[in-house]
Amino acid sequence: MKYIGSKNKIAKDIVPIIQKYIDDSRTEIYIEPFVGGFNVIDKIKCKYRYASDIDSIVIDLVDACIRNPELLNSLPILPTREHYNDVKDNEYKYDKWYRSAILLFASYNAKVYGGGYGAFAKTKDGNIRNYFKEAKSNFEKQLPNLDDITILTLDYKKAVNCNNAVIYCDIPYKNGIGYKTDFNHNEFYEWCKIQSSNGNIVLISEYEMPSDFKCIWSKDIKVHLNNRNKIDKTEKLFTI
């Protein structure tokens, strides 16, 4: 699913690394406490998969549609800007799953917080490209890979109570944009150390981490600032 900070573009690179940690440790537990758009966990093979996020917007959509995929048939073919704004401004007027779908599929570059309407655009040849329809179709294809995942709305600090698990954290990046709340990175670093000392394997996506975290993979990528401009960044995967 397209979502701010999505790892869909690099999933083919990091999923085999995460999977090797799962297989080598013989764990039966895989946890993503910052699951976002479910673009890594949907490809992971493990007996028990747990997905959580403090922001319920994706959780509400996935949870409802796993139980009843036919809900997606009630979405508009292309929501108008007026309908998008009404859904965005009136949180309690619509069902949670419906509001999530409209905002996730119709927000520009999936920037639900701090973004705007982006359900369609004109191509160079003058045709209309329906980004909303494309996002909905991609989500429908993703759903079958999510139906045996335990899904919860939780703060990451409450998401793990075990040992011998592999925990993958796609945290809000420092100086990142488009997230609903501020994130205390120093608290997160300490939490990672506690989880590691409890016998869990902790893996983190970020651009940079403190010196007591080890980079185990990196890749140069182009990051969109807006519709025209891109900047070079180096995606990295860390462990303790």
Summary of the structure (lengths in Angstrom):
residues: 240
radius of gyration: 18.2
end to end distance: 28.7
largest distance: 57.5
contacts: 698
relative contact order: 0.17
helix: 38%
strand: 22%
